[in-house]
Amino acid sequence: MLDAIFVTFQIILALIAAYQFSFSLFGLVRKKRKEHAAPEKSFAILVAAHNEEQVVGALMENLKQLDYPKELYDVFVICDNCTDKTADIVRAHGMNACERTNPNLRGKGYAIEWMLKELWAMPRQYDAIVMFDADNLAHTNFLSEMNNDLCTGARVIQGYIDTKNPEDSWITAAYGVSYWYINRLWQLSRHNLNMANFLGGTGMCFETNLLKEMGWGATSLVEDLEFTMRCTQRNVYPRFNYDAKVYDEKPLTFKASSRQRLRWMQGHFTVARRYFFPLLWQSIKHRSLIKFDMALYGLNVYIVLFTFLMTAAMWVDIAFFGGPNIENIYVQFPAWTGVIAVGLNISTFVIAMILEKVTFKKVYLYLLLFPVYLISWYPITFYAFFTQNNKQWSHTQHTRVVRLEEVQSKQG
């Protein structure tokens, strides 16, 4: 019975790996740039902030420099349970500081839900809502790109999430490599195939009417993934805009990174439980590859967990029980096939960096430690499974003050 279970899961995981690798191939080539529309849509830019006095000023300066008519956008910073000078800095830059105090409902999802209700009650209404984090920097063309997509019928749009500090440490480099891979070989591949993309928590744009129809309703630890699932259920498929870049600050230390990724995995388990089976059923009922693909994305956290448990079981079997005593389908293949499979998997990250024209020399050196980052997802996910009912928001402190010009000069 145990052998049958192991073999079944190994076959399923192998098929999923082959499926994902096949999809990544469609991100190797970028389609031609789309036509540009004249500035037409108005935007409310929401910035979720909790004690972000160190970095929020740089973002306010950045948002003043967007290459888009100033009368067509306003900035609202949600100062959520702040005890520092975040609100004062925002007002000093001439932006709207919206202070919220609710110690019981903490976290970005609740802050956004509150802010949207405030927006709907204001005299001015906007065509779309854009969301950033306080540590972000946006490319000057960001709103122009969102306007282009909205004018062609998009209702939910995800920008290209880049890293503003990839050379700060080996862990920020690992984040950078991961996001270059995600943008090019996950998001762009699905965009090229006219499938649904997933939201990444920042650099997001939503049609106002859609938010009013659906409500926000995403208050889990991963509000972006939760809203993605809700959109897909309603046949609203988020679109990826490769040219709309937002630069995000990544944690400097392994400890801070582990805390952040633990929160992500805890929230991911919650979303997977809630949306996987309904989306899977819809995909079967409507014969929808798009919904199947999104359901599978929601299941990723369990894929990581089962991969870890099965690998650990086989190692324990060999180390303590004189194994292998557990059936393993991979021993039926020549050793070189495993080497090729692992090599192809690792090479995709390097290929993504080459395709994205990454020039950071330190990042290439830090690739030696990238496997440590990848392997660390296993124990983090394992611990998240047993603590997934923890709904406490874990704030990631941001201190890296970088200007857009500095980021772009380093990339150049």
N, C-alpha and C positions, 0 to 999 in steps of 0.2 A: 504493500500500500504506500509506504514512504517513498519507494523508488518511483512508483507511478506518479505521485504528486510532484516529485522533483523533476522528472522528465517532462511532465505537462507544463510546469512553470518555465522550465528552460526553453522549451519550444516556443511558448508564448512570448517570453522576453526576447528571444532571438528574432522572432517575426516582427516585434515592435521596433527593435533596433534597426532591422533591415528597412522597415517602413520609413522611419525617421531619416535614415541615411539617404534613401531614395528621394525624399522630399527636399533634402538639403541641396541636391544637385541642381534644382531649379533656381537656386539663388546665385549660381556662378555667373550669370549674365544679367546685367541691368537693362531694362527696357529703355527706349528713348524717353527723354524728358517730355512731360506733358506741356500743353500750352498754358500760358499764364492768363489769369483773369484780372480785370481791373479791380482795385479795392472797392468792395461793396458791403461785405458783412461787418457787423459791429461785434465787438468782443468784450466780455467781462473776464479779466484775468484774475483767477483766485490763487492765492499763495497760502498754503497751510504752514503755520509757524508756531513752534513752541520753544520759547527762550532761544531765539536765533539772532541775538544782537550782534554776534561776531560776523555773520555772513549776509544778513538781510540787506544791508546797505549796498553791497556790491550788486545784488540782484535788482534793487530799485534803480540804480544808475543804468544798469543794463537794459531794463525795460523802457527807460526813457529814450533809448537809442534805436528802438525797433524801427525798421524801414516800412512803416505803415502809417497812414494818416492818424495823427494824434486824437482827432475828434471821434475816431471810430473805435477807440478802446479805452477802458478804465481799469485800474489796478486796485484790487481789494485784498488786503493781507489779513488773514484770519489769525489774530493773536490769541491762540487757544491756551487758556490757563497760564499765561505768561507772567513771570515774576521779575523780569529784567526790563531792559529799555527797548525791546523790539518795537513796541507801538510808537514810542517817541522818535525812533530813527525813521520809521515809515512816514510819519507825519512830516518830519523834517525834509523829506524828499518830495513832499507834496502829494503823497499817495493816501489812499483810504485805509486807515487802521481800524479793523472791526474786532473789538475785544469781546471774547467769550469766556465766561467762567462757569464751569460745571465739573467739579471734581469727581463726580460719579460716572459721567459718560465722557471718558477721555479717549483721545485718539483721532487720527486724521479723518476716518469715515464719519464720525459723529460731528466733527468740526465742519466738514463739507456740507453735511445734511442741514446743519444749522444755518450756514451761510447762504445756501440756496433759498431757504425760506425767507431770509432777509432780502435777497435779491428780488424775489418774485413780488415783494411788497413795495419795491422802489418805483418811483415815477418812470424812470427810464428802463426800458427792456432791451435786451441785447439779442442778437441773432444766435450767438454761440457763447459757450463757456470754455475757457482754457484754464488748465490747472498745472501749476508748477509747485515745486518744493522750495523752501527758503534758501537752500544751499545751491540752487541751480543757476545756470547762465543759459540764456537762449540766443541762438543765432539771430542776427538782425532780420533775416527773411522769414522768421517763424510764422508770424501772423499772415504774411502774404501766401505762404504755402498752405496754411489752413483755409484761407479764403479760396484758393484754387480748388481744393477738394470739396469744400462746402458748395461751391458754385456748380460742381458736377454731380451733386446729389449725395455725397457722403454725409453720414449723420454722426458717426463716431470715428475719430481719427487719432492714431498714435504716431508721435514723432519719433525720430531716431535718438535713442538715449545713448549718449557718449559719456566718457569719463573725463572730468576736468583735472584729475590728479593721478594719472596712471603710474607716474614715476616716483611717487612719494614713498612707497614700500612694496615689498613683494606681494602683499595682500591686495593693494590697490591695483597693481599690475594684473593680478589674477582676475579681479573684477573687470578690468578693461578688456582682457582677452575674452572673457565670457560674453561680454556685451557686444563686442565686434562680431563674435560668432553668431549670437542671437539675431543681431540686426541683419547680417548678411545671409546666413544660411538657414535661418528659421523664419524671421519676419518677411524678408524680401522674397524668399521662395514662395511663401503662401500668397504674398501680394501679386507675384507674377502669375500665379495660378487662379487669381480672383477668388481666393478663399478668405476666411475670417482670420484676422490678426488678433493677438491678445494685447491688452493694455498693460503698461509697465509702471503705473503709479505716478508718473510725471510726464510733462510734455504731451498731455492729452487734450483733445478738443471734443466738445459735445454740442450738438444742435440743441438749442434751448427748448424747442417744442418737444423733442424727445425726452429730455429730462423732466419736463412738466407732465408728460404722459406717463412715464415710468416711475417717476420719483427716484431719488438717489438710492435709498434702501440698502446701501452697501456699507455695513458698519463692522464687518469682520476685521481681523488683523491684516487681511490682504484684500482691501476694498477694490483694488483694480481688477484682480482676477474674478472677484464676485460679480462686479458689474459686467465684465466680459461675458460671463456665463449667462447672465440675465438677458443681455442683448442677443446672444446667439439663440436663446430659446425663443425670442420674439422675431427671429429672422432678420435681425439688424446686425450686420457683420462689420466689425471695426476694420478700418482701412489703415494701412501703414504708409506714412509719407517719409520716404528715405531722405529727402532734401531738407526736412524741417528738424534741425538738430537742437538738442538740449543737452547741456553738459552737467553732469551730476557728480557731487562729491562722494567718494567712497571711503569707508572706514580705514583708518591707518593701521590698526593692529588686528591680529588674529582674534583676540578676545572680543573686541567690538564687532568684528565681522561675524563671529560665531553667534553673538547675541542677536544681531540683526537677522541672520539666516535662520536661527531658531524660531524667531517670530514669524518669518515667512512660511516656514514649514508647518508650524502650528496652525496658522490660518489656512494653509493649503489643504490640510487634512479636513478642516471644517467645510471648505468649499467642495472638496471631492465627495464627501459624504452627502452633501445636499444636492449636488447637481449632476454627478456622473451618470447615475442610472436614468434620471429623466431625459438627459441629453442623448444617452445611448439609445433609449427607446424611441425618441423622436427621429434619430438618424436611421433607425431600422424602418420605422413606420413610413417616413417620407423619402427613404432611400437617399439620404443626404450625406455625402462624404464630408461636407463642411462641418456638420454637427458631430459626426463621428470623430473627426480630427480634433475638434475642441473638447469632446468628452475624453479622448485619450490624453490630451494635454492636462485636463483636470486630474487624471489618474496618475500623472507622473510621480507624485509624491509616494504613492504606493509601489510604483515600479522601482523607485530607489530603495524603498524599505525592503521589498522582497529580494532584490538583488543582494543587498547587504546581508540579510538573514541566511540566504542560501549559500552565499560565499563563506560566511562565518561558520555555518554548519559543516561544510566540506573541509574547511581547514581544521576545525576541532576534531572531525572524524579521522583525519590523517595524523594529526599531532598526538591525540590521546587514545585512539582506538585502533591504531594500526591499519587505517584505511588505505585505499578507498573502499568503503563498504556501502556507499550511497551511489546509485546509478547516475552516471554523468554522460550526457549525449556527446559532449565535446571530445571525450577520449576515443570516440569512433572515427574522428577525423584526423588526418595527419597534423603534426605539430605546426607545420608552416601555415596552415589555414588560420590557426589562432593568432599567430604572429601578424599575419596580414590583417585580420579583423581588428586587432588592437591598434596596429599601425594606422589603418584607415581612420579609426575613431579619433586618435590623437592628431593626425595630420589635418583633420578638418579645421581645428583651431588655428593652426599655422596658415592654412590656405585662406581662412577668413581674414587673418591679419594682412596677408599679402594682397588680397583682393581689395581690402580697405585702405591699402597704401600706408600702413602704420610705420612710422619712422622713429619711434621712441627706442633708442638703443638699450636703455635700461630694461625695458619691458621684454625684449628678446633675451636678455641675460636672465631675467627672473623666470623665464619659461622653465628653467631647471627645477623650480619649486612649484610649478603649476600643478603637477600631479598630487602634491600634498593638499592643495586647495580642493581638488576634485574628490580625493579620498575622504576629506573631512566632512563632506556632505553626508556620508553614510552614518557616522555616529550622531551627527546633529539631527538627522531625520529620525533615527531610532529613538532618541530622547524626546523629540517633538511628538512622536506617536503617543507616548505615555503622559505627555503634558499638554495635549492638544486642547483640553478644556480650559486652559489658562487664557483668559481673554484680556489680560493686562497689557496695555500698550507699552512697549519698550522704546524709549526715545534714543535716537542715535545723535550724539553731540557732534555738531559741525563747527570747525574752527578754521578751515582752509580758505583764506581770503584770496581769491584769484579773479582777475579781470578777463573779459572775453578776449581782449587783444593778446594777452599772455598765452591763453590756451591756443589760439589760432596761430600765433607765431611759432610755438613749439611744434605744432602739427605740420606747419609748412617746412 
